[in-house]
């Protein structure tokens, strides 16, 4: 996750850097701490807006400054409309999470938007 955020931070963007994350399900008993600790690499990558889904991502949501908070939902499907409504031309969006936390739903929703080039 940190490597992906670092790569996003190094990318030149015309718009905003947006991160969409769902629960990382393989982290065991320290899951809340590992999720919360992502706030620092998100800031270092100059991410403008963060969307989060899942019970474990609540720990990260609470660590983010309000200016970075794009949206949070306990269930991935509940985040789709809010995310789609926030994306603008020129934004670079990174979607990442465990398959079991259904990150693919959010990536598929973004793929249907007609905003120009997607990477």
Biopython code that builds the backbone (N, CA, C, O; Angstrom):
import numpy as np
from Bio.PDB.StructureBuilder import StructureBuilder

atoms = [
    (1, "UNK", "N", (0.827, -1.183, 0.000)),
    (1, "UNK", "CA", (0.000, 0.000, 0.000)),
    (1, "UNK", "C", (0.876, 1.253, 0.000)),
    (1, "UNK", "O", (0.607, 2.207, -0.730)),
    (2, "UNK", "N", (1.921, 1.242, 0.822)),
    (2, "UNK", "CA", (2.797, 2.414, 0.868)),
    (2, "UNK", "C", (3.507, 2.638, -0.461)),
    (2, "UNK", "O", (3.693, 3.783, -0.874)),
    (3, "UNK", "N", (3.904, 1.570, -1.133)),
    (3, "UNK", "CA", (4.563, 1.708, -2.437)),
    (3, "UNK", "C", (3.598, 2.293, -3.462)),
    (3, "UNK", "O", (3.991, 3.125, -4.280)),
    (4, "UNK", "N", (2.357, 1.870, -3.426)),
    (4, "UNK", "CA", (1.351, 2.404, -4.349)),
    (4, "UNK", "C", (1.124, 3.891, -4.096)),
    (4, "UNK", "O", (1.006, 4.669, -5.042)),
    (5, "UNK", "N", (1.062, 4.285, -2.840)),
    (5, "UNK", "CA", (0.878, 5.696, -2.506)),
    (5, "UNK", "C", (2.077, 6.528, -2.939)),
    (5, "UNK", "O", (1.916, 7.647, -3.426)),
    (6, "UNK", "N", (3.267, 5.991, -2.764)),
    (6, "UNK", "CA", (4.478, 6.700, -3.185)),
    (6, "UNK", "C", (4.480, 6.901, -4.705)),
    (6, "UNK", "O", (4.852, 7.967, -5.196)),
    (7, "UNK", "N", (4.064, 5.877, -5.435)),
    (7, "UNK", "CA", (3.976, 5.976, -6.890)),
    (7, "UNK", "C", (2.962, 7.034, -7.299)),
    (7, "UNK", "O", (3.222, 7.822, -8.208)),
    (8, "UNK", "N", (1.825, 7.061, -6.646)),
    (8, "UNK", "CA", (0.818, 8.083, -6.933)),
    (8, "UNK", "C", (1.372, 9.473, -6.654)),
    (8, "UNK", "O", (1.152, 10.396, -7.438)),
    (9, "UNK", "N", (2.078, 9.629, -5.565)),
    (9, "UNK", "CA", (2.642, 10.925, -5.207)),
    (9, "UNK", "C", (3.665, 11.435, -6.208)),
    (9, "UNK", "O", (3.828, 12.645, -6.364)),
    (10, "UNK", "N", (4.349, 10.535, -6.882)),
    (10, "UNK", "CA", (5.364, 10.916, -7.861)),
    (10, "UNK", "C", (4.763, 11.262, -9.222)),
    (10, "UNK", "O", (5.441, 11.826, -10.081)),
    (11, "UNK", "N", (3.521, 10.930, -9.406)),
    (11, "UNK", "CA", (2.861, 11.154, -10.701)),
    (11, "UNK", "C", (2.416, 12.607, -10.853)),
    (11, "UNK", "O", (1.835, 13.186, -9.935)),
    (12, "UNK", "N", (2.693, 13.186, -12.018)),
    (12, "UNK", "CA", (2.202, 14.534, -12.315)),
    (12, "UNK", "C", (0.719, 14.438, -12.644)),
    (12, "UNK", "O", (0.289, 13.536, -13.364)),
    (13, "UNK", "N", (-0.050, 15.367, -12.116)),
    (13, "UNK", "CA", (-1.489, 15.344, -12.346)),
    (13, "UNK", "C", (-1.976, 16.722, -12.776)),
    (13, "UNK", "O", (-1.435, 17.746, -12.360)),
    (14, "UNK", "N", (-3.003, 16.728, -13.614)),
    (14, "UNK", "CA", (-3.626, 17.981, -14.024)),
    (14, "UNK", "C", (-4.668, 18.407, -12.998)),
    (14, "UNK", "O", (-4.927, 19.598, -12.822)),
    (15, "UNK", "N", (-5.257, 17.438, -12.328)),
    (15, "UNK", "CA", (-6.287, 17.703, -11.330)),
    (15, "UNK", "C", (-5.810, 17.340, -9.938)),
    (15, "UNK", "O", (-4.792, 17.840, -9.458)),
    (16, "UNK", "N", (-6.556, 16.472, -9.310)),
    (16, "UNK", "CA", (-6.260, 16.073, -7.930)),
    (16, "UNK", "C", (-5.793, 14.623, -7.864)),
    (16, "UNK", "O", (-6.076, 13.818, -8.751)),
    (17, "UNK", "N", (-5.082, 14.317, -6.807)),
    (17, "UNK", "CA", (-4.746, 12.929, -6.491)),
    (17, "UNK", "C", (-5.826, 12.431, -5.532)),
    (17, "UNK", "O", (-6.038, 13.004, -4.463)),
    (18, "UNK", "N", (-6.495, 11.369, -5.925)),
    (18, "UNK", "CA", (-7.575, 10.816, -5.115)),
    (18, "UNK", "C", (-7.275, 9.349, -4.842)),
    (18, "UNK", "O", (-6.917, 8.594, -5.745)),
    (19, "UNK", "N", (-7.425, 8.966, -3.601)),
    (19, "UNK", "CA", (-7.203, 7.583, -3.194)),
    (19, "UNK", "C", (-8.527, 7.001, -2.715)),
    (19, "UNK", "O", (-9.264, 7.622, -1.948)),
    (20, "UNK", "N", (-8.803, 5.794, -3.189)),
    (20, "UNK", "CA", (-9.996, 5.052, -2.795)),
    (20, "UNK", "C", (-9.514, 3.733, -2.220)),
    (20, "UNK", "O", (-8.935, 2.915, -2.936)),
    (21, "UNK", "N", (-9.748, 3.522, -0.941)),
    (21, "UNK", "CA", (-9.237, 2.333, -0.264)),
    (21, "UNK", "C", (-10.356, 1.563, 0.409)),
    (21, "UNK", "O", (-11.275, 2.148, 0.983)),
    (22, "UNK", "N", (-10.267, 0.248, 0.331)),
    (22, "UNK", "CA", (-11.166, -0.620, 1.080)),
    (22, "UNK", "C", (-10.326, -1.428, 2.058)),
    (22, "UNK", "O", (-9.100, -1.466, 1.955)),
    (23, "UNK", "N", (-10.983, -2.061, 2.992)),
    (23, "UNK", "CA", (-10.294, -2.800, 4.048)),
    (23, "UNK", "C", (-9.204, -3.718, 3.524)),
    (23, "UNK", "O", (-9.374, -4.412, 2.522)),
    (24, "UNK", "N", (-8.079, -3.704, 4.228)),
    (24, "UNK", "CA", (-7.024, -4.696, 4.026)),
    (24, "UNK", "C", (-7.330, -5.805, 5.033)),
    (24, "UNK", "O", (-7.192, -5.610, 6.241)),
    (25, "UNK", "N", (-7.736, -6.936, 4.543)),
    (25, "UNK", "CA", (-8.308, -7.970, 5.413)),
    (25, "UNK", "C", (-7.294, -8.931, 6.020)),
    (25, "UNK", "O", (-7.659, -9.739, 6.874)),
    (26, "UNK", "N", (-6.054, -8.866, 5.611)),
    (26, "UNK", "CA", (-5.067, -9.876, 6.006)),
    (26, "UNK", "C", (-4.148, -9.431, 7.136)),
    (26, "UNK", "O", (-3.088, -10.033, 7.315)),
    (27, "UNK", "N", (-4.501, -8.412, 7.903)),
    (27, "UNK", "CA", (-3.544, -7.799, 8.816)),
    (27, "UNK", "C", (-3.602, -8.299, 10.257)),
    (27, "UNK", "O", (-2.744, -7.936, 11.061)),
    (28, "UNK", "N", (-4.563, -9.096, 10.593)),
    (28, "UNK", "CA", (-4.616, -9.678, 11.931)),
    (28, "UNK", "C", (-4.992, -8.691, 13.022)),
    (28, "UNK", "O", (-5.703, -7.715, 12.784)),
    (29, "UNK", "N", (-4.498, -8.966, 14.233)),
    (29, "UNK", "CA", (-4.930, -8.214, 15.412)),
    (29, "UNK", "C", (-4.453, -6.763, 15.428)),
    (29, "UNK", "O", (-5.023, -5.949, 16.155)),
    (30, "UNK", "N", (-3.447, -6.419, 14.665)),
    (30, "UNK", "CA", (-2.968, -5.029, 14.592)),
    (30, "UNK", "C", (-3.587, -4.256, 13.434)),
    (30, "UNK", "O", (-3.069, -3.214, 13.033)),
    (31, "UNK", "N", (-4.670, -4.753, 12.907)),
    (31, "UNK", "CA", (-5.299, -4.167, 11.726)),
    (31, "UNK", "C", (-5.640, -2.694, 11.907)),
    (31, "UNK", "O", (-5.353, -1.889, 11.022)),
    (32, "UNK", "N", (-6.239, -2.327, 13.021)),
    (32, "UNK", "CA", (-6.630, -0.924, 13.236)),
    (32, "UNK", "C", (-5.413, -0.008, 13.172)),
    (32, "UNK", "O", (-5.470, 1.062, 12.566)),
    (33, "UNK", "N", (-4.330, -0.418, 13.787)),
    (33, "UNK", "CA", (-3.115, 0.395, 13.780)),
    (33, "UNK", "C", (-2.531, 0.515, 12.377)),
    (33, "UNK", "O", (-2.156, 1.607, 11.950)),
    (34, "UNK", "N", (-2.455, -0.600, 11.661)),
    (34, "UNK", "CA", (-1.903, -0.567, 10.303)),
    (34, "UNK", "C", (-2.735, 0.318, 9.379)),
    (34, "UNK", "O", (-2.185, 1.045, 8.551)),
    (35, "UNK", "N", (-4.038, 0.258, 9.517)),
    (35, "UNK", "CA", (-4.910, 1.119, 8.705)),
    (35, "UNK", "C", (-4.691, 2.592, 9.057)),
    (35, "UNK", "O", (-4.551, 3.431, 8.168)),
    (36, "UNK", "N", (-4.661, 2.901, 10.344)),
    (36, "UNK", "CA", (-4.488, 4.290, 10.791)),
    (36, "UNK", "C", (-3.147, 4.861, 10.346)),
    (36, "UNK", "O", (-3.046, 6.046, 10.028)),
    (37, "UNK", "N", (-2.118, 4.017, 10.324)),
    (37, "UNK", "CA", (-0.778, 4.479, 9.956)),
    (37, "UNK", "C", (-0.657, 4.882, 8.485)),
    (37, "UNK", "O", (0.360, 5.447, 8.085)),
    (38, "UNK", "N", (-1.660, 4.603, 7.694)),
    (38, "UNK", "CA", (-1.628, 5.028, 6.287)),
    (38, "UNK", "C", (-1.816, 6.537, 6.135)),
    (38, "UNK", "O", (-1.565, 7.080, 5.059)),
    (39, "UNK", "N", (-2.246, 7.213, 7.178)),
    (39, "UNK", "CA", (-2.448, 8.669, 7.094)),
    (39, "UNK", "C", (-1.147, 9.377, 6.729)),
    (39, "UNK", "O", (-1.164, 10.341, 5.963)),
    (40, "UNK", "N", (-0.037, 8.920, 7.258)),
    (40, "UNK", "CA", (1.250, 9.573, 6.978)),
    (40, "UNK", "C", (1.691, 9.410, 5.520)),
    (40, "UNK", "O", (2.036, 10.408, 4.887)),
    (41, "UNK", "N", (1.694, 8.186, 4.959)),
    (41, "UNK", "CA", (2.066, 8.077, 3.548)),
    (41, "UNK", "C", (1.068, 8.759, 2.603)),
    (41, "UNK", "O", (1.444, 9.185, 1.511)),
    (42, "UNK", "N", (-0.171, 8.862, 3.007)),
    (42, "UNK", "CA", (-1.160, 9.597, 2.205)),
    (42, "UNK", "C", (-0.778, 11.071, 2.158)),
    (42, "UNK", "O", (-0.814, 11.690, 1.095)),
    (43, "UNK", "N", (-0.416, 11.630, 3.296)),
    (43, "UNK", "CA", (0.011, 13.038, 3.338)),
    (43, "UNK", "C", (1.302, 13.227, 2.540)),
    (43, "UNK", "O", (1.436, 14.205, 1.805)),
    (44, "UNK", "N", (2.247, 12.304, 2.681)),
    (44, "UNK", "CA", (3.522, 12.419, 1.972)),
    (44, "UNK", "C", (3.345, 12.356, 0.461)),
    (44, "UNK", "O", (4.146, 12.924, -0.282)),
    (45, "UNK", "N", (2.304, 11.672, 0.003)),
    (45, "UNK", "CA", (2.027, 11.545, -1.429)),
    (45, "UNK", "C", (1.210, 12.719, -1.966)),
    (45, "UNK", "O", (0.828, 12.725, -3.136)),
    (46, "UNK", "N", (0.944, 13.707, -1.119)),
    (46, "UNK", "CA", (0.148, 14.877, -1.519)),
    (46, "UNK", "C", (-1.215, 14.487, -2.074)),
    (46, "UNK", "O", (-1.684, 15.062, -3.057)),
    (47, "UNK", "N", (-1.843, 13.511, -1.439)),
    (47, "UNK", "CA", (-3.185, 13.090, -1.834)),
    (47, "UNK", "C", (-4.156, 14.191, -1.420)),
    (47, "UNK", "O", (-4.123, 14.678, -0.290)),
    (48, "UNK", "N", (-5.011, 14.567, -2.349)),
    (48, "UNK", "CA", (-5.970, 15.640, -2.092)),
    (48, "UNK", "C", (-7.238, 15.161, -1.413)),
    (48, "UNK", "O", (-7.798, 15.854, -0.563)),
    (49, "UNK", "N", (-7.696, 13.953, -1.798)),
    (49, "UNK", "CA", (-8.977, 13.479, -1.293)),
    (49, "UNK", "C", (-8.920, 11.970, -1.112)),
    (49, "UNK", "O", (-8.343, 11.252, -1.930)),
    (50, "UNK", "N", (-9.529, 11.501, -0.026)),
    (50, "UNK", "CA", (-9.512, 10.080, 0.309)),
    (50, "UNK", "C", (-10.942, 9.587, 0.500)),
    (50, "UNK", "O", (-11.742, 10.201, 1.206)),
    (51, "UNK", "N", (-11.239, 8.465, -0.144)),
    (51, "UNK", "CA", (-12.516, 7.774, 0.035)),
    (51, "UNK", "C", (-12.207, 6.413, 0.625)),
    (51, "UNK", "O", (-11.313, 5.717, 0.143)),
    (52, "UNK", "N", (-12.934, 6.026, 1.661)),
    (52, "UNK", "CA", (-12.654, 4.786, 2.375)),
    (52, "UNK", "C", (-13.921, 3.977, 2.579)),
    (52, "UNK", "O", (-15.002, 4.529, 2.786)),
    (53, "UNK", "N", (-13.771, 2.659, 2.517)),
    (53, "UNK", "CA", (-14.890, 1.767, 2.778)),
    (53, "UNK", "C", (-14.426, 0.600, 3.635)),
    (53, "UNK", "O", (-13.366, 0.021, 3.397)),
    (54, "UNK", "N", (-15.225, 0.267, 4.624)),
    (54, "UNK", "CA", (-14.971, -0.900, 5.451)),
    (54, "UNK", "C", (-14.778, -0.577, 6.917)),
    (54, "UNK", "O", (-14.420, 0.540, 7.290)),
    (55, "UNK", "N", (-15.020, -1.561, 7.718)),
    (55, "UNK", "CA", (-14.915, -1.445, 9.173)),
    (55, "UNK", "C", (-13.498, -1.050, 9.596)),
    (55, "UNK", "O", (-13.327, -0.182, 10.452)),
    (56, "UNK", "N", (-12.493, -1.677, 9.007)),
    (56, "UNK", "CA", (-11.110, -1.407, 9.394)),
    (56, "UNK", "C", (-10.630, -0.033, 8.945)),
    (56, "UNK", "O", (-9.781, 0.572, 9.600)),
    (57, "UNK", "N", (-11.163, 0.459, 7.841)),
    (57, "UNK", "CA", (-10.752, 1.769, 7.330)),
    (57, "UNK", "C", (-11.264, 2.918, 8.200)),
    (57, "UNK", "O", (-10.837, 4.061, 8.033)),
    (58, "UNK", "N", (-12.158, 2.626, 9.108)),
    (58, "UNK", "CA", (-12.636, 3.660, 10.035)),
    (58, "UNK", "C", (-11.464, 4.224, 10.839)),
    (58, "UNK", "O", (-11.450, 5.412, 11.160)),
    (59, "UNK", "N", (-10.488, 3.386, 11.164)),
    (59, "UNK", "CA", (-9.308, 3.843, 11.913)),
    (59, "UNK", "C", (-8.528, 4.888, 11.125)),
    (59, "UNK", "O", (-8.051, 5.871, 11.693)),
    (60, "UNK", "N", (-8.399, 4.680, 9.828)),
    (60, "UNK", "CA", (-7.717, 5.659, 8.979)),
    (60, "UNK", "C", (-8.559, 6.920, 8.844)),
    (60, "UNK", "O", (-8.030, 8.028, 8.937)),
    (61, "UNK", "N", (-9.842, 6.769, 8.630)),
    (61, "UNK", "CA", (-10.745, 7.920, 8.490)),
    (61, "UNK", "C", (-10.580, 8.878, 9.662)),
    (61, "UNK", "O", (-10.546, 10.095, 9.478)),
    (62, "UNK", "N", (-10.480, 8.332, 10.853)),
    (62, "UNK", "CA", (-10.355, 9.162, 12.058)),
    (62, "UNK", "C", (-9.006, 9.877, 12.131)),
    (62, "UNK", "O", (-8.888, 10.876, 12.840)),
    (63, "UNK", "N", (-7.995, 9.399, 11.426)),
    (63, "UNK", "CA", (-6.677, 10.028, 11.429)),
    (63, "UNK", "C", (-6.521, 11.108, 10.351)),
    (63, "UNK", "O", (-5.592, 11.914, 10.407)),
    (64, "UNK", "N", (-7.413, 11.120, 9.392)),
    (64, "UNK", "CA", (-7.299, 12.071, 8.282)),
    (64, "UNK", "C", (-7.804, 13.456, 8.681)),
    (64, "UNK", "O", (-8.787, 13.569, 9.413)),
    (65, "UNK", "N", (-7.148, 14.497, 8.212)),
    (65, "UNK", "CA", (-7.696, 15.840, 8.445)),
    (65, "UNK", "C", (-8.976, 16.009, 7.630)),
    (65, "UNK", "O", (-9.098, 15.429, 6.551)),
    (66, "UNK", "N", (-9.918, 16.786, 8.123)),
    (66, "UNK", "CA", (-11.186, 16.984, 7.409)),
    (66, "UNK", "C", (-11.002, 17.442, 5.956)),
    (66, "UNK", "O", (-11.828, 17.124, 5.101)),
    (67, "UNK", "N", (-9.951, 18.168, 5.679)),
    (67, "UNK", "CA", (-9.720, 18.663, 4.317)),
    (67, "UNK", "C", (-9.413, 17.548, 3.324)),
    (67, "UNK", "O", (-9.545, 17.753, 2.117)),
    (68, "UNK", "N", (-9.008, 16.379, 3.800)),
    (68, "UNK", "CA", (-8.705, 15.250, 2.918)),
    (68, "UNK", "C", (-9.846, 14.258, 2.819)),
    (68, "UNK", "O", (-9.818, 13.372, 1.965)),
    (69, "UNK", "N", (-10.826, 14.385, 3.656)),
    (69, "UNK", "CA", (-11.910, 13.404, 3.714)),
    (69, "UNK", "C", (-12.900, 13.599, 2.567)),
    (69, "UNK", "O", (-13.616, 14.598, 2.497)),
    (70, "UNK", "N", (-12.916, 12.608, 1.667)),
    (70, "UNK", "CA", (-13.871, 12.652, 0.561)),
    (70, "UNK", "C", (-15.158, 11.935, 0.897)),
    (70, "UNK", "O", (-16.246, 12.413, 0.574)),
    (71, "UNK", "N", (-15.037, 10.787, 1.545)),
    (71, "UNK", "CA", (-16.218, 10.032, 1.928)),
    (71, "UNK", "C", (-15.837, 8.728, 2.590)),
    (71, "UNK", "O", (-14.782, 8.153, 2.319)),
    (72, "UNK", "N", (-16.723, 8.269, 3.469)),
    (72, "UNK", "CA", (-16.516, 7.001, 4.165)),
    (72, "UNK", "C", (-17.834, 6.242, 4.205)),
    (72, "UNK", "O", (-18.902, 6.830, 4.370)),
    (73, "UNK", "N", (-17.739, 4.924, 4.051)),
    (73, "UNK", "CA", (-18.907, 4.050, 4.199)),
    (73, "UNK", "C", (-18.447, 2.736, 4.820)),
    (73, "UNK", "O", (-17.342, 2.263, 4.554)),
    (74, "UNK", "N", (-19.286, 2.169, 5.629)),
    (74, "UNK", "CA", (-18.977, 0.870, 6.227)),
    (74, "UNK", "C", (-18.996, -0.240, 5.170)),
    (74, "UNK", "O", (-18.257, -1.220, 5.268)),
    (75, "UNK", "N", (-19.849, -0.069, 4.165)),
    (75, "UNK", "CA", (-20.023, -1.061, 3.114)),
    (75, "UNK", "C", (-19.600, -0.433, 1.786)),
    (75, "UNK", "O", (-20.017, 0.679, 1.462)),
    (76, "UNK", "N", (-18.785, -1.133, 1.033)),
    (76, "UNK", "CA", (-18.220, -0.619, -0.212)),
    (76, "UNK", "C", (-19.286, -0.075, -1.154)),
    (76, "UNK", "O", (-19.122, 1.010, -1.712)),
    (77, "UNK", "N", (-20.362, -0.804, -1.335)),
    (77, "UNK", "CA", (-21.415, -0.395, -2.269)),
    (77, "UNK", "C", (-22.008, 0.967, -1.925)),
    (77, "UNK", "O", (-22.490, 1.673, -2.810)),
    (78, "UNK", "N", (-21.977, 1.339, -0.660)),
    (78, "UNK", "CA", (-22.555, 2.622, -0.234)),
    (78, "UNK", "C", (-21.669, 3.810, -0.592)),
    (78, "UNK", "O", (-22.105, 4.955, -0.477)),
    (79, "UNK", "N", (-20.456, 3.565, -1.015)),
    (79, "UNK", "CA", (-19.524, 4.640, -1.350)),
    (79, "UNK", "C", (-19.560, 5.001, -2.836)),
    (79, "UNK", "O", (-19.076, 6.064, -3.224)),
    (80, "UNK", "N", (-20.118, 4.141, -3.654)),
    (80, "UNK", "CA", (-20.054, 4.283, -5.107)),
    (80, "UNK", "C", (-20.584, 5.619, -5.613)),
    (80, "UNK", "O", (-19.881, 6.307, -6.353)),
    (81, "UNK", "N", (-21.772, 5.998, -5.247)),
    (81, "UNK", "CA", (-22.381, 7.236, -5.767)),
    (81, "UNK", "C", (-21.599, 8.469, -5.318)),
    (81, "UNK", "O", (-21.372, 9.382, -6.111)),
    (82, "UNK", "N", (-21.194, 8.497, -4.075)),
    (82, "UNK", "CA", (-20.439, 9.648, -3.572)),
    (82, "UNK", "C", (-19.107, 9.793, -4.310)),
    (82, "UNK", "O", (-18.707, 10.901, -4.667)),
    (83, "UNK", "N", (-18.435, 8.686, -4.533)),
    (83, "UNK", "CA", (-17.172, 8.702, -5.248)),
    (83, "UNK", "C", (-17.366, 9.182, -6.682)),
    (83, "UNK", "O", (-16.662, 10.081, -7.141)),
    (84, "UNK", "N", (-18.304, 8.592, -7.376)),
    (84, "UNK", "CA", (-18.551, 8.955, -8.777)),
    (84, "UNK", "C", (-18.900, 10.432, -8.915)),
    (84, "UNK", "O", (-18.514, 11.066, -9.897)),
    (85, "UNK", "N", (-19.615, 10.982, -7.960)),
    (85, "UNK", "CA", (-19.999, 12.389, -8.012)),
    (85, "UNK", "C", (-18.855, 13.355, -7.737)),
    (85, "UNK", "O", (-18.948, 14.538, -8.064)),
    (86, "UNK", "N", (-17.798, 12.865, -7.149)),
    (86, "UNK", "CA", (-16.682, 13.739, -6.770)),
    (86, "UNK", "C", (-15.590, 13.828, -7.830)),
    (86, "UNK", "O", (-14.826, 14.793, -7.842)),
    (87, "UNK", "N", (-15.501, 12.853, -8.709)),
    (87, "UNK", "CA", (-14.410, 12.787, -9.684)),
    (87, "UNK", "C", (-14.605, 13.840, -10.774)),
    (87, "UNK", "O", (-15.704, 14.026, -11.297)),
    (88, "UNK", "N", (-13.510, 14.519, -11.097)),
    (88, "UNK", "CA", (-13.523, 15.570, -12.113)),
    (88, "UNK", "C", (-12.468, 15.278, -13.168)),
    (88, "UNK", "O", (-11.518, 14.539, -12.910)),
    (89, "UNK", "N", (-12.631, 15.861, -14.368)),
    (89, "UNK", "CA", (-11.598, 15.685, -15.389)),
    (89, "UNK", "C", (-10.232, 16.121, -14.855)),
    (89, "UNK", "O", (-10.125, 17.135, -14.166)),
    (90, "UNK", "N", (-9.207, 15.361, -15.173)),
    (90, "UNK", "CA", (-7.844, 15.668, -14.725)),
    (90, "UNK", "C", (-7.448, 14.988, -13.437)),
    (90, "UNK", "O", (-6.262, 14.940, -13.109)),
    (91, "UNK", "N", (-8.414, 14.456, -12.692)),
    (91, "UNK", "CA", (-8.098, 13.747, -11.450)),
    (91, "UNK", "C", (-7.427, 12.419, -11.766)),
    (91, "UNK", "O", (-7.753, 11.770, -12.761)),
    (92, "UNK", "N", (-6.494, 12.022, -10.920)),
    (92, "UNK", "CA", (-5.893, 10.696, -10.979)),
    (92, "UNK", "C", (-6.396, 9.952, -9.748)),
    (92, "UNK", "O", (-6.238, 10.415, -8.618)),
    (93, "UNK", "N", (-7.001, 8.797, -9.985)),
    (93, "UNK", "CA", (-7.640, 8.041, -8.913)),
    (93, "UNK", "C", (-6.967, 6.683, -8.771)),
    (93, "UNK", "O", (-6.820, 5.944, -9.744)),
    (94, "UNK", "N", (-6.563, 6.368, -7.553)),
    (94, "UNK", "CA", (-6.008, 5.056, -7.242)),
    (94, "UNK", "C", (-7.018, 4.310, -6.386)),
    (94, "UNK", "O", (-7.454, 4.813, -5.351)),
    (95, "UNK", "N", (-7.390, 3.111, -6.816)),
    (95, "UNK", "CA", (-8.295, 2.247, -6.059)),
    (95, "UNK", "C", (-7.488, 1.046, -5.599)),
    (95, "UNK", "O", (-6.829, 0.383, -6.401)),
    (96, "UNK", "N", (-7.545, 0.767, -4.287)),
    (96, "UNK", "CA", (-6.770, -0.357, -3.761)),
    (96, "UNK", "C", (-7.468, -0.929, -2.532)),
    (96, "UNK", "O", (-8.014, -0.200, -1.704)),
    (97, "UNK", "N", (-7.434, -2.243, -2.442)),
    (97, "UNK", "CA", (-7.994, -2.930, -1.288)),
    (97, "UNK", "C", (-7.993, -4.421, -1.532)),
    (97, "UNK", "O", (-7.641, -4.878, -2.619)),
    (98, "UNK", "N", (-8.379, -5.167, -0.545)),
    (98, "UNK", "CA", (-8.447, -6.618, -0.673)),
    (98, "UNK", "C", (-9.621, -7.004, -1.563)),
    (98, "UNK", "O", (-10.652, -6.331, -1.579)),
    (99, "UNK", "N", (-9.449, -8.102, -2.306)),
    (99, "UNK", "CA", (-10.565, -8.593, -3.118)),
    (99, "UNK", "C", (-11.790, -8.856, -2.255)),
    (99, "UNK", "O", (-12.919, -8.591, -2.668)),
    (100, "UNK", "N", (-11.565, -9.372, -1.070)),
    (100, "UNK", "CA", (-12.667, -9.672, -0.171)),
    (100, "UNK", "C", (-13.414, -8.443, 0.311)),
    (100, "UNK", "O", (-14.557, -8.552, 0.754)),
    (101, "UNK", "N", (-12.793, -7.278, 0.234)),
    (101, "UNK", "CA", (-13.474, -6.048, 0.657)),
    (101, "UNK", "C", (-14.139, -5.344, -0.526)),
    (101, "UNK", "O", (-14.655, -4.235, -0.385)),
    (102, "UNK", "N", (-14.125, -5.987, -1.676)),
    (102, "UNK", "CA", (-14.901, -5.579, -2.853)),
    (102, "UNK", "C", (-14.466, -4.253, -3.468)),
    (102, "UNK", "O", (-15.309, -3.478, -3.921)),
    (103, "UNK", "N", (-13.172, -3.985, -3.490)),
    (103, "UNK", "CA", (-12.647, -2.767, -4.114)),
    (103, "UNK", "C", (-12.994, -2.713, -5.598)),
    (103, "UNK", "O", (-13.127, -1.628, -6.166)),
    (104, "UNK", "N", (-13.142, -3.872, -6.227)),
    (104, "UNK", "CA", (-13.468, -3.932, -7.647)),
    (104, "UNK", "C", (-14.766, -3.242, -8.002)),
    (104, "UNK", "O", (-14.914, -2.743, -9.117)),
    (105, "UNK", "N", (-15.706, -3.204, -7.080)),
    (105, "UNK", "CA", (-16.981, -2.509, -7.323)),
    (105, "UNK", "C", (-16.725, -1.032, -7.582)),
    (105, "UNK", "O", (-17.330, -0.441, -8.476)),
    (106, "UNK", "N", (-15.840, -0.442, -6.810)),
    (106, "UNK", "CA", (-15.539, 0.983, -6.959)),
    (106, "UNK", "C", (-14.767, 1.242, -8.240)),
    (106, "UNK", "O", (-15.023, 2.228, -8.931)),
    (107, "UNK", "N", (-13.823, 0.367, -8.563)),
    (107, "UNK", "CA", (-13.075, 0.520, -9.811)),
    (107, "UNK", "C", (-14.006, 0.403, -11.009)),
    (107, "UNK", "O", (-13.867, 1.156, -11.972)),
    (108, "UNK", "N", (-14.943, -0.519, -10.964)),
    (108, "UNK", "CA", (-15.905, -0.675, -12.058)),
    (108, "UNK", "C", (-16.797, 0.551, -12.194)),
    (108, "UNK", "O", (-17.096, 0.979, -13.308)),
    (109, "UNK", "N", (-17.218, 1.111, -11.086)),
    (109, "UNK", "CA", (-18.048, 2.315, -11.138)),
    (109, "UNK", "C", (-17.283, 3.470, -11.771)),
    (109, "UNK", "O", (-17.853, 4.236, -12.549)),
    (110, "UNK", "N", (-16.020, 3.605, -11.455)),
    (110, "UNK", "CA", (-15.196, 4.668, -12.047)),
    (110, "UNK", "C", (-14.986, 4.437, -13.532)),
    (110, "UNK", "O", (-14.939, 5.393, -14.307)),
    (111, "UNK", "N", (-14.859, 3.194, -13.936)),
    (111, "UNK", "CA", (-14.627, 2.877, -15.343)),
    (111, "UNK", "C", (-15.796, 3.292, -16.225)),
    (111, "UNK", "O", (-15.623, 3.487, -17.428)),
    (112, "UNK", "N", (-16.974, 3.428, -15.648)),
    (112, "UNK", "CA", (-18.145, 3.818, -16.442)),
    (112, "UNK", "C", (-18.260, 5.325, -16.622)),
    (112, "UNK", "O", (-19.054, 5.792, -17.438)),
    (113, "UNK", "N", (-17.474, 6.093, -15.867)),
    (113, "UNK", "CA", (-17.509, 7.545, -15.996)),
    (113, "UNK", "C", (-16.815, 7.966, -17.278)),
    (113, "UNK", "O", (-15.808, 7.375, -17.666)),
    (114, "UNK", "N", (-17.345, 8.976, -17.931)),
    (114, "UNK", "CA", (-16.727, 9.492, -19.152)),
    (114, "UNK", "C", (-16.043, 10.818, -18.828)),
    (114, "UNK", "O", (-16.612, 11.892, -19.026)),
    (115, "UNK", "N", (-14.802, 10.723, -18.323)),
    (115, "UNK", "CA", (-14.067, 11.914, -17.929)),
    (115, "UNK", "C", (-12.756, 12.066, -18.696)),
    (115, "UNK", "O", (-11.921, 12.897, -18.336)),
    (116, "UNK", "N", (-12.574, 11.300, -19.715)),
    (116, "UNK", "CA", (-11.325, 11.369, -20.462)),
    (116, "UNK", "C", (-10.417, 10.225, -20.095)),
    (116, "UNK", "O", (-10.895, 9.142, -19.758)),
    (117, "UNK", "N", (-9.124, 10.438, -20.150)),
    (117, "UNK", "CA", (-8.121, 9.386, -19.949)),
    (117, "UNK", "C", (-8.178, 8.804, -18.550)),
    (117, "UNK", "O", (-8.289, 9.530, -17.563)),
    (118, "UNK", "N", (-8.099, 7.474, -18.479)),
    (118, "UNK", "CA", (-8.000, 6.767, -17.204)),
    (118, "UNK", "C", (-6.717, 5.970, -17.210)),
    (118, "UNK", "O", (-6.316, 5.438, -18.245)),
    (119, "UNK", "N", (-6.062, 5.882, -16.050)),
    (119, "UNK", "CA", (-4.835, 5.082, -15.940)),
    (119, "UNK", "C", (-5.039, 4.040, -14.870)),
    (119, "UNK", "O", (-4.136, 3.247, -14.600)),
]
sb = StructureBuilder()
sb.init_structure("model")
sb.init_model(0)
sb.init_chain("A")
sb.init_seg("    ")
for serial, (resi, resn, name, xyz) in enumerate(atoms, 1):
    if name == "N":
        sb.init_residue(resn, " ", resi, " ")
    sb.init_atom(name, np.array(xyz, "f"), 0.0, 1.0, " ", f" {name:<3s}", serial, name[0])
structure = sb.get_structure()
